[in-house]
């Protein structure tokens, strides 16, 4: 089995991995290996072109509610999204 040295891991990330390892009863190395393996598996999955807009639209379609009301709601959502674009999370407090 080989070894790997990963440099410059941000402290907050290292603490998260340590906490996850403790919670799972694993060693830090074991948890890191598990996370790397899951990351590789996830990376191999085909990426979906299904957007949040598609999800909202399909929910409305399931209720036979695709009409002018739907268009109005989506226009309001888009307007709010554009208004909030670029604001930091602290700006919402």
C-alpha positions as CSV (number, residue, x, y, z in Angstrom):
1,X,0.0,0.0,0.0
2,X,1.2,3.5,-0.8
3,X,1.4,6.6,1.2
4,X,0.3,10.1,0.3
5,X,1.3,13.4,1.8
6,X,-1.2,16.3,1.3
7,X,0.2,19.7,2.1
8,X,-1.5,23.0,3.0
9,X,-4.8,21.6,4.2
10,X,-6.8,24.5,5.6
11,X,-7.2,24.2,9.4
12,X,-11.0,24.3,9.3
13,X,-11.1,21.5,6.8
14,X,-8.7,19.4,8.9
15,X,-10.9,20.0,12.0
16,X,-14.0,18.9,10.0
17,X,-12.3,15.7,8.9
18,X,-11.1,15.1,12.5
19,X,-14.6,15.5,13.9
20,X,-16.1,13.3,11.2
21,X,-13.5,10.6,12.0
22,X,-14.2,10.8,15.7
23,X,-18.0,10.6,15.1
24,X,-17.6,7.5,12.9
25,X,-15.0,5.9,15.2
26,X,-12.4,6.0,12.5
27,X,-8.8,7.2,12.4
28,X,-8.0,10.4,10.6
29,X,-6.3,8.5,7.8
30,X,-9.2,6.1,7.5
31,X,-11.8,8.9,7.3
32,X,-9.6,10.8,4.7
33,X,-9.4,7.7,2.6
34,X,-13.1,7.2,2.8
35,X,-13.8,10.8,1.8
36,X,-11.4,10.6,-1.1
37,X,-13.0,7.4,-2.3
38,X,-16.5,8.9,-2.1
39,X,-15.2,12.0,-3.9
40,X,-13.8,9.9,-6.8
41,X,-17.1,7.9,-7.1
42,X,-19.1,11.1,-7.1
43,X,-16.8,12.6,-9.7
44,X,-17.4,9.7,-12.0
45,X,-21.2,10.1,-11.9
46,X,-22.6,11.7,-15.0
47,X,-23.5,15.3,-14.3
48,X,-27.2,16.2,-14.7
49,X,-28.4,19.2,-16.7
50,X,-31.5,19.2,-14.5
51,X,-31.5,22.7,-12.9
52,X,-33.4,24.1,-9.9
53,X,-35.7,25.8,-12.4
54,X,-36.4,22.4,-13.9
55,X,-37.2,21.0,-10.5
56,X,-39.7,23.8,-9.7
57,X,-41.3,23.5,-13.1
58,X,-41.7,19.7,-12.8
59,X,-43.3,20.2,-9.4
60,X,-45.8,22.7,-10.9
61,X,-46.4,20.4,-13.9
62,X,-47.2,17.5,-11.6
63,X,-50.0,19.6,-10.1
64,X,-51.2,20.7,-13.6
65,X,-50.3,24.3,-12.6
66,X,-48.2,25.4,-15.6
67,X,-50.0,28.5,-16.6
68,X,-49.7,32.3,-16.3
69,X,-49.5,31.9,-12.5
70,X,-46.5,29.7,-12.8
71,X,-44.8,32.3,-15.1
72,X,-45.6,35.1,-12.7
73,X,-44.1,33.1,-9.8
74,X,-40.9,32.3,-11.8
75,X,-40.6,36.0,-12.8
76,X,-40.7,37.0,-9.1
77,X,-38.1,34.4,-8.2
78,X,-35.8,35.5,-11.0
79,X,-36.2,39.2,-10.0
80,X,-35.3,38.4,-6.4
81,X,-32.4,36.2,-7.5
82,X,-31.0,39.1,-9.6
83,X,-31.6,41.6,-6.8
84,X,-29.7,39.4,-4.3
85,X,-26.9,38.4,-6.7
86,X,-23.5,39.3,-5.3
87,X,-24.7,40.0,-1.8
88,X,-22.8,38.4,1.0
89,X,-24.5,36.1,3.5
90,X,-23.9,38.8,6.2
91,X,-26.0,41.2,4.3
92,X,-29.1,39.1,5.0
93,X,-28.9,39.4,8.8
